[in-house]
Amino acid sequence: MYRDDAAVQAESDYLKALRQAFWRKARRWLDLGCNDLLSFDELFQQLKKQPRTELGMQTVPLAQIVGSTGRHHNFDLAFYPRHRSNDKRWVNVARARHQRVELPPVLLYKVGQAYFVEDGNHRISVARAHGDKVISARVIELDTSSLKAEPSCTRLGYKLQKK
């Protein structure tokens, strides 16, 4: 079976990303730091009734994307894949990138200065693995007026107000 260069490179990229995730996990374990993506679920339960503002297309720094609405267990904080179960989708996205296929923008929720992925976890993972600093995204901002700023409370720096 013929395998094109993009497919071979994409699989190589994926294996490298898996190794990076392993070593990041080992380093974080040794210094007891956190390496997990934030789960959007708890925060979203509090914010889902709040107003949303469609900000449209934006260029978003990848470093500000700190969580996911549904796949926070599949990637670490740097969006390296944690499990081999992600490999087919990841490799397909990487292959498309190597073939210079234009991928659709990701969909992000903006909460304060942080972003959560609604759609595009694998595209973000591939972009991070290739050293990209920004990504094109459709952004929806969630009103955080019901949150109280308290930097020591969470990695986002917010605490849900008690009612």
Secondary structure, 3 states (H helix, E strand, C coil): CCCCHHHHHHHHHHHHHHHHHHHHHHHHHHHCCCCECEECHHHHHHHCCCCEEEEEEEEEEHHHEEEECCCCCCEECCCCECCHHHHHHHHHHHHHHHCCCCCCCEEEEEECCEEEEEECHHHHHHHHHCCCCEEEEEEEEECCCCEEECCCCCCCCEEECCC
